[in-house]
Amino acid sequence: MRKQTKASYAERIGRVLKQVAENVDAPLPLAVLAETAALSPFHFHRVYRGIVGETVQETRRRVRMMRAGHALRSGDKSVTVIAFEAGYESPEGFARAFRQGFGQSPSAYRKANAATPFRPTNIKVHYRPETGKIRLIADRKEHGMQVEIRTIEAQPMVALRHLGPYHKVGRAFTALKGWLSEQGLEEAVTGSYGLSYDDPESVPAAELRYDACATLLAGAELPQNLPDGMRLEALPAGRYACALLEGSYTGMQDTFQRLFGLWLPESGEELDERACMDWYLDDPMEVAEADLRTLVCIPLKG
């Protein structure tokens, strides 16, 4: 089952790569890419980046620049024409991007005895500009995590919405904790959670949505009117794959990437539509950063 599921994810993303290669000069809407991969738009970008090792935009840039490099060495088109074909409005902009990827100017690349590889390299994506064909090399890798599947029960919770970069969500937790203290509800809190709704690699930082959440004892009395941005809801119940992150919260994004890109394809599991969850086991105001424990959780069907 697990081998079949891994092959399924690789085949899905392989279809997307083929679609990207065939439409590299035209933007592909998220809905189209997600449909091609038979994935929810909600999770598509994270799964793609986790498996491929880069974003869709980075893959498109890679394909365009490798195609341009091939054109420089195999024909007599001018740099200006190749720049326009690569989607750049000026030869200067193309030259800067080309140098960033290949480490030399287009003219030097054309004259060099041997072509330099495009940087950063990506051993999972094999593109042949001679044919326009692209494929995914899905190597089995050790993800280095202890992953436990947990069933989380619904609990009443207060959620405070944060809009903006995820590394600034601490302000929402501070505000939520302060409000709970003002209401005399500190003793009613049973847990601290975060719900992330967007992929920080594909959504502008200012538009990222995150809920700082505190679960409460059943029957806890709350005031009738909640502050702006605060909601009383239930913690999303269901199955989650949870990996323990020990130490700084800066390791959270890497843990999510490994869950999506390395653990999930090998797991035999399918993603659900619920948000991803951070389950904070320690209070950073009471525990040293190196000793913090956080369960990083992705939602599963079933």
N, C-alpha and C positions, 0 to 999 in steps of 0.2 A: 504493500500500500504506500509506504513512504517513498520507495523508488518511483512508483507511478505518479505520486503527487509532485515529486521533484521534477520529473520529466514534463508533467503538465505545466508547471510554472515556467520552465525553460522554454517550452513550446509556445506558450502565450507571449512571453517577452520576445521570443524570436520573431513572432508575427509582427510585433510592434516595430522591432528593428528593421524588418523588411519594409514596412510601411514608411518608416522614417527615411530610409535610403531611397525609396521610390518617390518621395515627396519632399526632398531636402530643401527645395527652393520655395516651398509653400508652408506656412504655419499649419500645424495640425491641432484642432481643438482638443481639449482634455477629454470631452465626451467621446470623441472618435477614437482616441488612443485607448481609453478605458474599455470601450466596447470591443475593440480589437483584442485586448488582453483578457476579456471576460472577467474584468475586475470592477469593483466600485470606484467611481471617480474620487471618492473620499480617501481611498487608500492607494490609488494607482501610483502616484509619484514616489511614495516611499518604497513600494515593492519594486518598481523599476530601478530606482537608484540602488536599493539593497542588492539586487541581483546583478545589475550591469556594472555598478561601481561608479556611476556618474548620472547626472540628470539627463532628461531628454534633450534639453537645450545644448548641453555639453556634447552629447552624441551628434546632434545636428551640426554643431560647429566643427567637430572632429571630421565628419564626413565631408563637409564643404571644403575645409582646408586641405584634407588629403586629396580630394578631387582636384583642387587648384594646383597642388604640388605636382600631381601627375600631368596636368595640362602644361605646366611650365617646362617639364622635362621631355614631354613626348611630342610637342607640337611647336608651332611658331607664332601662336597668338601673343599679342602684346600683354604686358602686365596690366595695363588699363582694362582691356577686354576681360581678362581672367578675373580681375577684381570685381567688375560689374557682375559677372556670372556667379561669383561667390556671394553676391548680395551686398557688396560694399558700395557706398555712394562715391567714394574717391579712392584713387590709388594709394594715397597717404594712409588712410584708415586701414586699408587692406594690408599695406606693408607693415604697419605696427602690429596688427593681429598675427600676420604670418611670422614675423620675427619672434613674437611671443611663443608661438607654437613650434617653430622649427629651429629657432636659435640663430637665424641668419636672414638676410634680405631675400626677396623673391629673385632678384637678379643673381645673387651669389648662389642661391639654391639651384637655379637653372644651369649655371656654369660648373657646379661642383662635380667631381669625379663620381662621388657616391652620395645618394640622398640621405639626409639625416632623418631620423624618425620623428613623428609628431609627439610633442610633450604636452601634458603628461601621458605616458603610455597607458594602455588599458588592455591587459591580456585577455579580458573576457569578450572584447569586441574585435572581431576580425573583419576588416573592410578591404575589399579589393577595388581600387579606383579604376583599374583596367576594365572591369566588368560591371561595376556598380553593385556587386553583390556584398551582402553583409550577413554575418552570422554570430550567434552567441556561443561562446565556449564556456559551458557550465561545469567548472571544476568543483569537485567535492572538497570542502574546506572544514577545518575544525573551528567551530565558532567560539570555543573557550568560555562557555557560560553554563551554569547550572540552571536549567529552565524547568519550572514546575507549573503544571496546569492546575489552576484553582477555579473553583466555582464561588463567585462572590454574590452574596445575598443582597437584595434591595434593602437599603436603610434610609431613613429620612436624613436629609442633608441641607445645609445652607451653602449656596454657591455664589461666589462673587466673580463677575466676569472681568477679565483682563484683556485689553486689546494692545498689541505691541509685541516687541521681542520677548521670546520665552525667558531669556536670562534676567528679565526684569519682573518676573511674576512674584518675586519676594514681597514687593510692595502690596500686592493684593492679599497675600497671606497675612501680612502685618495689619492691614486694615481690617480684615475679617476677624483676626484674633482680638484686636482692640474692641471691635463692636460686640463680640461675644462676651468679652469681659465687662463691658458697660451694661450689658443686659443680664449679667449674673448667670451666664450659661456655661462658664468654663467647665464646671463639673459634669455637665451633660454631654460634653464632646467625647465621642468614642473613637474617632480616627481623623487623619488628615490626608486628603487626596488632591490630585490635580488631574484635570481632564483636558487633553490637547486635541484640538479639532483640525489642525492644519499642519502641513509639512513645511518646516521652516526653510527647506531648500527650494520650494516651488511657489511659495506665497510671500508677497512682500512683508517685511518685518512689521510694518505699521498695521497690517491687516490680520496678523496672527491672532487666533482666538484661543483663550485658555480660561478655565474655571478653577479658581482656588476654592476648595470644598472642605467642609467640616461635617462629619456625620454626627448625629445626635441620638441620644436615648429616645426610644419610642415614648411619646407622650410629653416630651419637653415642650413647655409653653413658650411660644414666640410672640412678639408684638404683632399687631394687625398690619402695620405699615412698615415695610422693609425699605432700607435706603436704595437709591438708584443703583442699578446694576446688580442687585442682590436678589436671589430667588430661593424659594423653598421647593426642593424637588426630592426625588429618590435617587440614590446612588445607582448607576446603571448596572443591573444584575446580569449574570451570565458567566460563561467560561472565559478565562483569560490565561494566556501564556505569560508567566512572570519570571523575570530574571533579576537576581539580586545585584544591585549596584552598591558597592561599598566605597565610601569616600565622597569626594566632591561631586556636586551636581553637574559639573562640567562634563562628566563622562556619560551623561544621560543620552545625548544625541547619538553617540557611538554605540551605546547599548541598543537603542532602537534600531539602528542600521543593521546591526548583527542579527537581531531578532527577525527583522523583515527579510534580510538578504541571505542569511546563512542557516538560521534555525528553521524558519518557516518552510522553505522548499523541501527540507528533509523530514518534516514532522508528520506528514499525512493529514495535516489540519487545513481548514479553510478560514479565511478572515470573515468577521462579522462587520456590520455597519456601525457599531458603537465606537465612541471615541477611544483613543489610547489613554492609558491611566498611569499616573505616578502615585504610588502608595507610600507615603512617608512614614517610616517606622520610628524615626527619631525627630526631636525638636532641635533645629540648628542653633537655637538660643541656649540649649542646655548641653549639647553634645559637640565635641570637637569635630571639625570638618573631616578629618581623616577617619573618624569612627562612625560617620553617618551611614545609615542603611536605608535604601530605597528600593522598593519593588517596581521595576519598569515592566508594564503589562500591555500586551496587545490583545484585542478581542477576538474570540474564536466562535465559530458556529457550533451548534449542537447543544 
